Amino acid sequence: MKFQGAVIREQGVKFAIVIVKRHVVQNATKASETIRCFTPSFGGIPVILMAQDSRGTPTYYGRKDIARFMSNVSLRAIPWRNYTI
């Protein structure tokens, strides 16, 4: 499987972000399952999901403190890369 994501270390916290379709973050059960599936790929660090609406506005799902923090970060500042697992 191929996906886009990023690993970030900020304020002493290391976490991963994975880009998903919007319907995933709109369904808490599906979002939680998706996070569980991606967590081993990042060595167990917290995983946050990110989806964009039709205007490109991101929505984050995951640990509340990290999701809140990321809502104030420009998408251009995130070091996105392609992953294959």
PyMOL Python script that loads the backbone (N, CA, C, O; Angstrom):
from pymol import cmd

cmd.read_pdbstr("""\
ATOM      1  N   MET A   1       0.830  -1.169   0.000  1.00  0.00           N
ATOM      2  CA  MET A   1       0.000   0.000   0.000  1.00  0.00           C
ATOM      3  C   MET A   1       0.882   1.242   0.000  1.00  0.00           C
ATOM      4  O   MET A   1       1.898   1.287   0.694  1.00  0.00           O
ATOM      5  N   LYS A   2       0.494   2.249  -0.778  1.00  0.00           N
ATOM      6  CA  LYS A   2       1.214   3.514  -0.836  1.00  0.00           C
ATOM      7  C   LYS A   2       0.345   4.598  -0.204  1.00  0.00           C
ATOM      8  O   LYS A   2      -0.876   4.605  -0.359  1.00  0.00           O
ATOM      9  N   PHE A   3       1.002   5.515   0.512  1.00  0.00           N
ATOM     10  CA  PHE A   3       0.278   6.625   1.117  1.00  0.00           C
ATOM     11  C   PHE A   3       1.231   7.782   1.341  1.00  0.00           C
ATOM     12  O   PHE A   3       2.450   7.622   1.285  1.00  0.00           O
ATOM     13  N   GLN A   4       0.659   8.955   1.596  1.00  0.00           N
ATOM     14  CA  GLN A   4       1.456  10.131   1.916  1.00  0.00           C
ATOM     15  C   GLN A   4       1.338  10.422   3.399  1.00  0.00           C
ATOM     16  O   GLN A   4       0.267  10.303   3.994  1.00  0.00           O
ATOM     17  N   GLY A   5       2.456  10.802   3.976  1.00  0.00           N
ATOM     18  CA  GLY A   5       2.460  11.103   5.395  1.00  0.00           C
ATOM     19  C   GLY A   5       3.694  11.889   5.772  1.00  0.00           C
ATOM     20  O   GLY A   5       4.475  12.308   4.918  1.00  0.00           O
ATOM     21  N   ALA A   6       3.853  12.081   7.065  1.00  0.00           N
ATOM     22  CA  ALA A   6       5.005  12.817   7.576  1.00  0.00           C
ATOM     23  C   ALA A   6       5.254  12.400   9.013  1.00  0.00           C
ATOM     24  O   ALA A   6       4.338  11.995   9.728  1.00  0.00           O
ATOM     25  N   VAL A   7       6.511  12.505   9.422  1.00  0.00           N
ATOM     26  CA  VAL A   7       6.874  12.308  10.820  1.00  0.00           C
ATOM     27  C   VAL A   7       7.395  13.653  11.313  1.00  0.00           C
ATOM     28  O   VAL A   7       8.256  14.271  10.688  1.00  0.00           O
ATOM     29  N   ILE A   8       6.863  14.084  12.430  1.00  0.00           N
ATOM     30  CA  ILE A   8       7.204  15.398  12.973  1.00  0.00           C
ATOM     31  C   ILE A   8       7.616  15.254  14.427  1.00  0.00           C
ATOM     32  O   ILE A   8       7.043  14.464  15.177  1.00  0.00           O
ATOM     33  N   ARG A   9       8.611  16.026  14.806  1.00  0.00           N
ATOM     34  CA  ARG A   9       8.994  16.135  16.214  1.00  0.00           C
ATOM     35  C   ARG A   9       8.821  17.601  16.575  1.00  0.00           C
ATOM     36  O   ARG A   9       9.488  18.474  16.021  1.00  0.00           O
ATOM     37  N   GLU A  10       7.925  17.856  17.502  1.00  0.00           N
ATOM     38  CA  GLU A  10       7.631  19.222  17.906  1.00  0.00           C
ATOM     39  C   GLU A  10       7.406  19.271  19.409  1.00  0.00           C
ATOM     40  O   GLU A  10       6.653  18.468  19.959  1.00  0.00           O
ATOM     41  N   GLN A  11       8.055  20.204  20.059  1.00  0.00           N
ATOM     42  CA  GLN A  11       7.924  20.394  21.498  1.00  0.00           C
ATOM     43  C   GLN A  11       8.153  19.080  22.258  1.00  0.00           C
ATOM     44  O   GLN A  11       7.458  18.787  23.231  1.00  0.00           O
ATOM     45  N   GLY A  12       9.136  18.294  21.800  1.00  0.00           N
ATOM     46  CA  GLY A  12       9.489  17.056  22.459  1.00  0.00           C
ATOM     47  C   GLY A  12       8.575  15.879  22.178  1.00  0.00           C
ATOM     48  O   GLY A  12       8.743  14.810  22.764  1.00  0.00           O
ATOM     49  N   VAL A  13       7.605  16.064  21.281  1.00  0.00           N
ATOM     50  CA  VAL A  13       6.666  14.990  20.943  1.00  0.00           C
ATOM     51  C   VAL A  13       6.892  14.589  19.488  1.00  0.00           C
ATOM     52  O   VAL A  13       6.889  15.433  18.591  1.00  0.00           O
ATOM     53  N   LYS A  14       7.087  13.291  19.267  1.00  0.00           N
ATOM     54  CA  LYS A  14       7.255  12.762  17.920  1.00  0.00           C
ATOM     55  C   LYS A  14       5.955  12.079  17.520  1.00  0.00           C
ATOM     56  O   LYS A  14       5.421  11.257  18.265  1.00  0.00           O
ATOM     57  N   PHE A  15       5.448  12.426  16.333  1.00  0.00           N
ATOM     58  CA  PHE A  15       4.190  11.843  15.873  1.00  0.00           C
ATOM     59  C   PHE A  15       4.177  11.773  14.356  1.00  0.00           C
ATOM     60  O   PHE A  15       4.996  12.398  13.682  1.00  0.00           O
ATOM     61  N   ALA A  16       3.239  11.007  13.833  1.00  0.00           N
ATOM     62  CA  ALA A  16       3.100  10.840  12.385  1.00  0.00           C
ATOM     63  C   ALA A  16       1.751  11.387  11.946  1.00  0.00           C
ATOM     64  O   ALA A  16       0.774  11.360  12.694  1.00  0.00           O
ATOM     65  N   ILE A  17       1.722  11.879  10.726  1.00  0.00           N
ATOM     66  CA  ILE A  17       0.477  12.315  10.097  1.00  0.00           C
ATOM     67  C   ILE A  17       0.307  11.495   8.834  1.00  0.00           C
ATOM     68  O   ILE A  17       1.263  11.290   8.086  1.00  0.00           O
ATOM     69  N   VAL A  18      -0.910  11.023   8.593  1.00  0.00           N
ATOM     70  CA  VAL A  18      -1.223  10.259   7.393  1.00  0.00           C
ATOM     71  C   VAL A  18      -2.396  10.939   6.700  1.00  0.00           C
ATOM     72  O   VAL A  18      -3.397  11.268   7.337  1.00  0.00           O
ATOM     73  N   ILE A  19      -2.268  11.149   5.386  1.00  0.00           N
ATOM     74  CA  ILE A  19      -3.352  11.738   4.611  1.00  0.00           C
ATOM     75  C   ILE A  19      -4.356  10.646   4.265  1.00  0.00           C
ATOM     76  O   ILE A  19      -3.988   9.589   3.751  1.00  0.00           O
ATOM     77  N   VAL A  20      -5.633  10.912   4.552  1.00  0.00           N
ATOM     78  CA  VAL A  20      -6.713   9.966   4.264  1.00  0.00           C
ATOM     79  C   VAL A  20      -7.857  10.703   3.566  1.00  0.00           C
ATOM     80  O   VAL A  20      -7.854  11.931   3.484  1.00  0.00           O
ATOM     81  N   LYS A  21      -8.816   9.957   3.075  1.00  0.00           N
ATOM     82  CA  LYS A  21     -10.017  10.531   2.485  1.00  0.00           C
ATOM     83  C   LYS A  21     -10.870  11.157   3.585  1.00  0.00           C
ATOM     84  O   LYS A  21     -10.814  10.741   4.742  1.00  0.00           O
ATOM     85  N   ARG A  22     -11.646  12.143   3.214  1.00  0.00           N
ATOM     86  CA  ARG A  22     -12.441  12.884   4.195  1.00  0.00           C
ATOM     87  C   ARG A  22     -13.429  12.001   4.960  1.00  0.00           C
ATOM     88  O   ARG A  22     -13.636  12.203   6.156  1.00  0.00           O
ATOM     89  N   HIS A  23     -14.033  11.034   4.290  1.00  0.00           N
ATOM     90  CA  HIS A  23     -15.025  10.194   4.967  1.00  0.00           C
ATOM     91  C   HIS A  23     -14.411   9.405   6.130  1.00  0.00           C
ATOM     92  O   HIS A  23     -15.124   9.006   7.051  1.00  0.00           O
ATOM     93  N   VAL A  24     -13.097   9.180   6.090  1.00  0.00           N
ATOM     94  CA  VAL A  24     -12.439   8.436   7.169  1.00  0.00           C
ATOM     95  C   VAL A  24     -12.449   9.254   8.453  1.00  0.00           C
ATOM     96  O   VAL A  24     -12.785   8.728   9.514  1.00  0.00           O
ATOM     97  N   VAL A  25     -12.083  10.539   8.374  1.00  0.00           N
ATOM     98  CA  VAL A  25     -12.049  11.358   9.596  1.00  0.00           C
ATOM     99  C   VAL A  25     -13.441  11.751  10.072  1.00  0.00           C
ATOM    100  O   VAL A  25     -13.598  12.207  11.204  1.00  0.00           O
ATOM    101  N   GLN A  26     -14.448  11.582   9.229  1.00  0.00           N
ATOM    102  CA  GLN A  26     -15.819  11.911   9.615  1.00  0.00           C
ATOM    103  C   GLN A  26     -16.505  10.761  10.351  1.00  0.00           C
ATOM    104  O   GLN A  26     -17.617  10.924  10.855  1.00  0.00           O
ATOM    105  N   ASN A  27     -15.856   9.611  10.417  1.00  0.00           N
ATOM    106  CA  ASN A  27     -16.416   8.440  11.083  1.00  0.00           C
ATOM    107  C   ASN A  27     -15.431   7.999  12.163  1.00  0.00           C
ATOM    108  O   ASN A  27     -14.373   7.455  11.850  1.00  0.00           O
ATOM    109  N   ALA A  28     -15.770   8.228  13.424  1.00  0.00           N
ATOM    110  CA  ALA A  28     -14.848   7.961  14.535  1.00  0.00           C
ATOM    111  C   ALA A  28     -14.380   6.506  14.566  1.00  0.00           C
ATOM    112  O   ALA A  28     -13.208   6.243  14.835  1.00  0.00           O
ATOM    113  N   THR A  29     -15.270   5.570  14.296  1.00  0.00           N
ATOM    114  CA  THR A  29     -14.891   4.159  14.311  1.00  0.00           C
ATOM    115  C   THR A  29     -13.879   3.859  13.211  1.00  0.00           C
ATOM    116  O   THR A  29     -12.853   3.223  13.450  1.00  0.00           O
ATOM    117  N   LYS A  30     -14.184   4.325  12.009  1.00  0.00           N
ATOM    118  CA  LYS A  30     -13.279   4.101  10.871  1.00  0.00           C
ATOM    119  C   LYS A  30     -11.936   4.795  11.110  1.00  0.00           C
ATOM    120  O   LYS A  30     -10.885   4.232  10.801  1.00  0.00           O
ATOM    121  N   ALA A  31     -11.966   6.009  11.655  1.00  0.00           N
ATOM    122  CA  ALA A  31     -10.735   6.745  11.920  1.00  0.00           C
ATOM    123  C   ALA A  31      -9.875   6.016  12.951  1.00  0.00           C
ATOM    124  O   ALA A  31      -8.663   5.898  12.769  1.00  0.00           O
ATOM    125  N   SER A  32     -10.478   5.535  14.015  1.00  0.00           N
ATOM    126  CA  SER A  32      -9.730   4.808  15.048  1.00  0.00           C
ATOM    127  C   SER A  32      -9.110   3.530  14.494  1.00  0.00           C
ATOM    128  O   SER A  32      -7.970   3.196  14.817  1.00  0.00           O
ATOM    129  N   GLU A  33      -9.864   2.818  13.659  1.00  0.00           N
ATOM    130  CA  GLU A  33      -9.330   1.605  13.024  1.00  0.00           C
ATOM    131  C   GLU A  33      -8.157   1.939  12.108  1.00  0.00           C
ATOM    132  O   GLU A  33      -7.162   1.215  12.074  1.00  0.00           O
ATOM    133  N   THR A  34      -8.278   3.026  11.374  1.00  0.00           N
ATOM    134  CA  THR A  34      -7.220   3.443  10.460  1.00  0.00           C
ATOM    135  C   THR A  34      -5.952   3.800  11.226  1.00  0.00           C
ATOM    136  O   THR A  34      -4.851   3.430  10.819  1.00  0.00           O
ATOM    137  N   ILE A  35      -6.106   4.511  12.322  1.00  0.00           N
ATOM    138  CA  ILE A  35      -4.948   4.851  13.165  1.00  0.00           C
ATOM    139  C   ILE A  35      -4.279   3.578  13.666  1.00  0.00           C
ATOM    140  O   ILE A  35      -3.053   3.469  13.625  1.00  0.00           O
ATOM    141  N   ARG A  36      -5.067   2.612  14.141  1.00  0.00           N
ATOM    142  CA  ARG A  36      -4.500   1.343  14.625  1.00  0.00           C
ATOM    143  C   ARG A  36      -3.731   0.626  13.522  1.00  0.00           C
ATOM    144  O   ARG A  36      -2.695   0.016  13.787  1.00  0.00           O
ATOM    145  N   CYS A  37      -4.221   0.691  12.307  1.00  0.00           N
ATOM    146  CA  CYS A  37      -3.547   0.026  11.185  1.00  0.00           C
ATOM    147  C   CYS A  37      -2.213   0.687  10.841  1.00  0.00           C
ATOM    148  O   CYS A  37      -1.259  -0.002  10.479  1.00  0.00           O
ATOM    149  N   PHE A  38      -2.136   2.008  10.949  1.00  0.00           N
ATOM    150  CA  PHE A  38      -0.914   2.723  10.579  1.00  0.00           C
ATOM    151  C   PHE A  38       0.115   2.786  11.702  1.00  0.00           C
ATOM    152  O   PHE A  38       1.301   2.966  11.427  1.00  0.00           O
ATOM    153  N   THR A  39      -0.300   2.646  12.945  1.00  0.00           N
ATOM    154  CA  THR A  39       0.620   2.805  14.076  1.00  0.00           C
ATOM    155  C   THR A  39       1.855   1.902  13.987  1.00  0.00           C
ATOM    156  O   THR A  39       2.957   2.393  14.230  1.00  0.00           O
ATOM    157  N   PRO A  40       1.735   0.616  13.655  1.00  0.00           N
ATOM    158  CA  PRO A  40       2.947  -0.215  13.548  1.00  0.00           C
ATOM    159  C   PRO A  40       3.926   0.270  12.475  1.00  0.00           C
ATOM    160  O   PRO A  40       5.133   0.072  12.611  1.00  0.00           O
ATOM    161  N   SER A  41       3.430   0.893  11.430  1.00  0.00           N
ATOM    162  CA  SER A  41       4.299   1.396  10.358  1.00  0.00           C
ATOM    163  C   SER A  41       5.210   2.517  10.828  1.00  0.00           C
ATOM    164  O   SER A  41       6.246   2.783  10.219  1.00  0.00           O
ATOM    165  N   PHE A  42       4.821   3.173  11.912  1.00  0.00           N
ATOM    166  CA  PHE A  42       5.608   4.289  12.437  1.00  0.00           C
ATOM    167  C   PHE A  42       6.218   3.962  13.794  1.00  0.00           C
ATOM    168  O   PHE A  42       6.533   4.866  14.568  1.00  0.00           O
ATOM    169  N   GLY A  43       6.386   2.691  14.083  1.00  0.00           N
ATOM    170  CA  GLY A  43       7.073   2.278  15.295  1.00  0.00           C
ATOM    171  C   GLY A  43       6.336   2.583  16.586  1.00  0.00           C
ATOM    172  O   GLY A  43       6.951   2.696  17.646  1.00  0.00           O
ATOM    173  N   GLY A  44       5.018   2.717  16.497  1.00  0.00           N
ATOM    174  CA  GLY A  44       4.224   2.919  17.704  1.00  0.00           C
ATOM    175  C   GLY A  44       4.045   4.356  18.157  1.00  0.00           C
ATOM    176  O   GLY A  44       3.390   4.599  19.170  1.00  0.00           O
ATOM    177  N   ILE A  45       4.619   5.332  17.422  1.00  0.00           N
ATOM    178  CA  ILE A  45       4.406   6.721  17.812  1.00  0.00           C
ATOM    179  C   ILE A  45       2.955   7.111  17.498  1.00  0.00           C
ATOM    180  O   ILE A  45       2.312   6.460  16.674  1.00  0.00           O
ATOM    181  N   PRO A  46       2.435   8.155  18.138  1.00  0.00           N
ATOM    182  CA  PRO A  46       1.054   8.562  17.848  1.00  0.00           C
ATOM    183  C   PRO A  46       0.861   8.888  16.367  1.00  0.00           C
ATOM    184  O   PRO A  46       1.727   9.491  15.733  1.00  0.00           O
ATOM    185  N   VAL A  47      -0.276   8.483  15.836  1.00  0.00           N
ATOM    186  CA  VAL A  47      -0.618   8.752  14.439  1.00  0.00           C
ATOM    187  C   VAL A  47      -1.843   9.659  14.411  1.00  0.00           C
ATOM    188  O   VAL A  47      -2.831   9.420  15.105  1.00  0.00           O
ATOM    189  N   ILE A  48      -1.756  10.689  13.603  1.00  0.00           N
ATOM    190  CA  ILE A  48      -2.839  11.635  13.383  1.00  0.00           C
ATOM    191  C   ILE A  48      -3.265  11.499  11.931  1.00  0.00           C
ATOM    192  O   ILE A  48      -2.421  11.358  11.046  1.00  0.00           O
ATOM    193  N   LEU A  49      -4.561  11.539  11.678  1.00  0.00           N
ATOM    194  CA  LEU A  49      -5.061  11.492  10.309  1.00  0.00           C
ATOM    195  C   LEU A  49      -5.383  12.905   9.844  1.00  0.00           C
ATOM    196  O   LEU A  49      -5.818  13.742  10.636  1.00  0.00           O
ATOM    197  N   MET A  50      -5.171  13.168   8.562  1.00  0.00           N
ATOM    198  CA  MET A  50      -5.498  14.464   7.998  1.00  0.00           C
ATOM    199  C   MET A  50      -6.250  14.269   6.698  1.00  0.00           C
ATOM    200  O   MET A  50      -5.844  13.489   5.837  1.00  0.00           O
ATOM    201  N   ALA A  51      -7.364  14.996   6.568  1.00  0.00           N
ATOM    202  CA  ALA A  51      -8.130  14.994   5.332  1.00  0.00           C
ATOM    203  C   ALA A  51      -8.451  16.437   4.980  1.00  0.00           C
ATOM    204  O   ALA A  51      -8.515  17.296   5.859  1.00  0.00           O
ATOM    205  N   GLN A  52      -8.650  16.702   3.699  1.00  0.00           N
ATOM    206  CA  GLN A  52      -8.973  18.045   3.257  1.00  0.00           C
ATOM    207  C   GLN A  52     -10.358  18.082   2.636  1.00  0.00           C
ATOM    208  O   GLN A  52     -10.800  17.118   2.010  1.00  0.00           O
ATOM    209  N   ASP A  53     -11.045  19.222   2.819  1.00  0.00           N
ATOM    210  CA  ASP A  53     -12.335  19.396   2.163  1.00  0.00           C
ATOM    211  C   ASP A  53     -12.099  19.919   0.746  1.00  0.00           C
ATOM    212  O   ASP A  53     -10.954  20.020   0.306  1.00  0.00           O
ATOM    213  N   SER A  54     -13.161  20.248   0.039  1.00  0.00           N
ATOM    214  CA  SER A  54     -13.034  20.660  -1.361  1.00  0.00           C
ATOM    215  C   SER A  54     -12.276  21.972  -1.529  1.00  0.00           C
ATOM    216  O   SER A  54     -11.808  22.275  -2.626  1.00  0.00           O
ATOM    217  N   ARG A  55     -12.147  22.751  -0.462  1.00  0.00           N
ATOM    218  CA  ARG A  55     -11.389  24.009  -0.525  1.00  0.00           C
ATOM    219  C   ARG A  55      -9.954  23.845  -0.037  1.00  0.00           C
ATOM    220  O   ARG A  55      -9.191  24.810   0.000  1.00  0.00           O
ATOM    221  N   GLY A  56      -9.590  22.626   0.337  1.00  0.00           N
ATOM    222  CA  GLY A  56      -8.231  22.371   0.793  1.00  0.00           C
ATOM    223  C   GLY A  56      -8.021  22.592   2.282  1.00  0.00           C
ATOM    224  O   GLY A  56      -6.890  22.521   2.764  1.00  0.00           O
ATOM    225  N   THR A  57      -9.086  22.858   3.010  1.00  0.00           N
ATOM    226  CA  THR A  57      -8.979  23.071   4.451  1.00  0.00           C
ATOM    227  C   THR A  57      -8.796  21.731   5.149  1.00  0.00           C
ATOM    228  O   THR A  57      -9.619  20.830   4.983  1.00  0.00           O
ATOM    229  N   PRO A  58      -7.722  21.587   5.932  1.00  0.00           N
ATOM    230  CA  PRO A  58      -7.473  20.294   6.584  1.00  0.00           C
ATOM    231  C   PRO A  58      -8.317  20.076   7.831  1.00  0.00           C
ATOM    232  O   PRO A  58      -8.670  21.016   8.543  1.00  0.00           O
ATOM    233  N   THR A  59      -8.627  18.819   8.070  1.00  0.00           N
ATOM    234  CA  THR A  59      -9.252  18.371   9.309  1.00  0.00           C
ATOM    235  C   THR A  59      -8.358  17.274   9.865  1.00  0.00           C
ATOM    236  O   THR A  59      -7.961  16.361   9.140  1.00  0.00           O
ATOM    237  N   TYR A  60      -8.043  17.365  11.150  1.00  0.00           N
ATOM    238  CA  TYR A  60      -7.169  16.388  11.790  1.00  0.00           C
ATOM    239  C   TYR A  60      -7.976  15.531  12.753  1.00  0.00           C
ATOM    240  O   TYR A  60      -8.918  15.999  13.393  1.00  0.00           O
ATOM    241  N   TYR A  61      -7.582  14.257  12.840  1.00  0.00           N
ATOM    242  CA  TYR A  61      -8.227  13.332  13.770  1.00  0.00           C
ATOM    243  C   TYR A  61      -7.136  12.550  14.475  1.00  0.00           C
ATOM    244  O   TYR A  61      -6.212  12.046  13.837  1.00  0.00           O
ATOM    245  N   GLY A  62      -7.241  12.449  15.777  1.00  0.00           N
ATOM    246  CA  GLY A  62      -6.276  11.693  16.556  1.00  0.00           C
ATOM    247  C   GLY A  62      -6.147  12.306  17.932  1.00  0.00           C
ATOM    248  O   GLY A  62      -7.080  12.923  18.445  1.00  0.00           O
ATOM    249  N   ARG A  63      -4.998  12.132  18.512  1.00  0.00           N
ATOM    250  CA  ARG A  63      -4.769  12.679  19.847  1.00  0.00           C
ATOM    251  C   ARG A  63      -5.099  14.165  19.857  1.00  0.00           C
ATOM    252  O   ARG A  63      -4.572  14.932  19.051  1.00  0.00           O
ATOM    253  N   LYS A  64      -5.967  14.563  20.768  1.00  0.00           N
ATOM    254  CA  LYS A  64      -6.516  15.916  20.752  1.00  0.00           C
ATOM    255  C   LYS A  64      -5.467  17.013  20.831  1.00  0.00           C
ATOM    256  O   LYS A  64      -5.581  18.018  20.129  1.00  0.00           O
ATOM    257  N   ASP A  65      -4.451  16.848  21.666  1.00  0.00           N
ATOM    258  CA  ASP A  65      -3.434  17.898  21.786  1.00  0.00           C
ATOM    259  C   ASP A  65      -2.660  18.069  20.483  1.00  0.00           C
ATOM    260  O   ASP A  65      -2.332  19.190  20.095  1.00  0.00           O
ATOM    261  N   ILE A  66      -2.370  16.959  19.809  1.00  0.00           N
ATOM    262  CA  ILE A  66      -1.622  17.035  18.555  1.00  0.00           C
ATOM    263  C   ILE A  66      -2.515  17.585  17.443  1.00  0.00           C
ATOM    264  O   ILE A  66      -2.080  18.427  16.657  1.00  0.00           O
ATOM    265  N   ALA A  67      -3.753  17.116  17.375  1.00  0.00           N
ATOM    266  CA  ALA A  67      -4.685  17.608  16.348  1.00  0.00           C
ATOM    267  C   ALA A  67      -4.898  19.108  16.504  1.00  0.00           C
ATOM    268  O   ALA A  67      -4.940  19.830  15.508  1.00  0.00           O
ATOM    269  N   ARG A  68      -5.031  19.583  17.726  1.00  0.00           N
ATOM    270  CA  ARG A  68      -5.210  21.016  17.989  1.00  0.00           C
ATOM    271  C   ARG A  68      -3.969  21.790  17.535  1.00  0.00           C
ATOM    272  O   ARG A  68      -4.078  22.834  16.892  1.00  0.00           O
ATOM    273  N   PHE A  69      -2.800  21.269  17.876  1.00  0.00           N
ATOM    274  CA  PHE A  69      -1.550  21.909  17.470  1.00  0.00           C
ATOM    275  C   PHE A  69      -1.467  21.990  15.940  1.00  0.00           C
ATOM    276  O   PHE A  69      -1.149  23.044  15.388  1.00  0.00           O
ATOM    277  N   MET A  70      -1.752  20.878  15.263  1.00  0.00           N
ATOM    278  CA  MET A  70      -1.617  20.830  13.807  1.00  0.00           C
ATOM    279  C   MET A  70      -2.610  21.751  13.100  1.00  0.00           C
ATOM    280  O   MET A  70      -2.351  22.189  11.980  1.00  0.00           O
ATOM    281  N   SER A  71      -3.715  22.044  13.723  1.00  0.00           N
ATOM    282  CA  SER A  71      -4.702  22.925  13.087  1.00  0.00           C
ATOM    283  C   SER A  71      -4.157  24.340  12.888  1.00  0.00           C
ATOM    284  O   SER A  71      -4.730  25.122  12.130  1.00  0.00           O
ATOM    285  N   ASN A  72      -3.056  24.673  13.564  1.00  0.00           N
ATOM    286  CA  ASN A  72      -2.435  25.989  13.418  1.00  0.00           C
ATOM    287  C   ASN A  72      -1.161  25.961  12.587  1.00  0.00           C
ATOM    288  O   ASN A  72      -0.446  26.960  12.515  1.00  0.00           O
ATOM    289  N   VAL A  73      -0.870  24.818  11.957  1.00  0.00           N
ATOM    290  CA  VAL A  73       0.350  24.659  11.160  1.00  0.00           C
ATOM    291  C   VAL A  73      -0.029  24.662   9.677  1.00  0.00           C
ATOM    292  O   VAL A  73      -0.972  23.986   9.264  1.00  0.00           O
ATOM    293  N   SER A  74       0.710  25.422   8.896  1.00  0.00           N
ATOM    294  CA  SER A  74       0.477  25.462   7.452  1.00  0.00           C
ATOM    295  C   SER A  74       0.797  24.102   6.832  1.00  0.00           C
ATOM    296  O   SER A  74       1.780  23.461   7.205  1.00  0.00           O
ATOM    297  N   LEU A  75      -0.027  23.667   5.893  1.00  0.00           N
ATOM    298  CA  LEU A  75       0.232  22.393   5.205  1.00  0.00           C
ATOM    299  C   LEU A  75       1.577  22.422   4.479  1.00  0.00           C
ATOM    300  O   LEU A  75       2.220  21.384   4.322  1.00  0.00           O
ATOM    301  N   ARG A  76       1.999  23.599   4.040  1.00  0.00           N
ATOM    302  CA  ARG A  76       3.278  23.719   3.332  1.00  0.00           C
ATOM    303  C   ARG A  76       4.472  23.506   4.254  1.00  0.00           C
ATOM    304  O   ARG A  76       5.572  23.209   3.789  1.00  0.00           O
ATOM    305  N   ALA A  77       4.262  23.656   5.554  1.00  0.00           N
ATOM    306  CA  ALA A  77       5.357  23.483   6.512  1.00  0.00           C
ATOM    307  C   ALA A  77       5.572  22.023   6.907  1.00  0.00           C
ATOM    308  O   ALA A  77       6.545  21.701   7.589  1.00  0.00           O
ATOM    309  N   ILE A  78       4.677  21.149   6.486  1.00  0.00           N
ATOM    310  CA  ILE A  78       4.756  19.735   6.855  1.00  0.00           C
ATOM    311  C   ILE A  78       5.655  19.005   5.842  1.00  0.00           C
ATOM    312  O   ILE A  78       5.472  19.152   4.634  1.00  0.00           O
ATOM    313  N   PRO A  79       6.623  18.220   6.335  1.00  0.00           N
ATOM    314  CA  PRO A  79       7.554  17.532   5.419  1.00  0.00           C
ATOM    315  C   PRO A  79       6.945  16.239   4.847  1.00  0.00           C
ATOM    316  O   PRO A  79       7.353  15.136   5.213  1.00  0.00           O
ATOM    317  N   TRP A  80       5.980  16.390   3.957  1.00  0.00           N
ATOM    318  CA  TRP A  80       5.289  15.227   3.366  1.00  0.00           C
ATOM    319  C   TRP A  80       6.262  14.364   2.582  1.00  0.00           C
ATOM    320  O   TRP A  80       7.222  14.853   1.985  1.00  0.00           O
ATOM    321  N   ARG A  81       5.985  13.065   2.600  1.00  0.00           N
ATOM    322  CA  ARG A  81       6.730  12.138   1.744  1.00  0.00           C
ATOM    323  C   ARG A  81       5.824  10.956   1.427  1.00  0.00           C
ATOM    324  O   ARG A  81       4.792  10.758   2.069  1.00  0.00           O
ATOM    325  N   ASN A  82       6.221  10.184   0.440  1.00  0.00           N
ATOM    326  CA  ASN A  82       5.471   8.991   0.037  1.00  0.00           C
ATOM    327  C   ASN A  82       6.025   7.792   0.790  1.00  0.00           C
ATOM    328  O   ASN A  82       7.238   7.634   0.934  1.00  0.00           O
ATOM    329  N   TYR A  83       5.117   6.951   1.266  1.00  0.00           N
ATOM    330  CA  TYR A  83       5.482   5.740   1.991  1.00  0.00           C
ATOM    331  C   TYR A  83       4.901   4.539   1.249  1.00  0.00           C
ATOM    332  O   TYR A  83       3.868   4.644   0.587  1.00  0.00           O
ATOM    333  N   THR A  84       5.565   3.419   1.365  1.00  0.00           N
ATOM    334  CA  THR A  84       5.058   2.149   0.849  1.00  0.00           C
ATOM    335  C   THR A  84       5.211   1.116   1.951  1.00  0.00           C
ATOM    336  O   THR A  84       6.294   0.940   2.509  1.00  0.00           O
ATOM    337  N   ILE A  85       4.122   0.441   2.256  1.00  0.00           N
ATOM    338  CA  ILE A  85       4.181  -0.627   3.268  1.00  0.00           C
ATOM    339  C   ILE A  85       3.613  -1.901   2.702  1.00  0.00           C
ATOM    340  O   ILE A  85       3.571  -2.918   3.393  1.00  0.00           O
TER     341      ILE A  85
END
""", "prot")
cmd.dss("prot")
cmd.show_as("cartoon", "prot")
cmd.util.cbc("prot")
cmd.orient("prot")
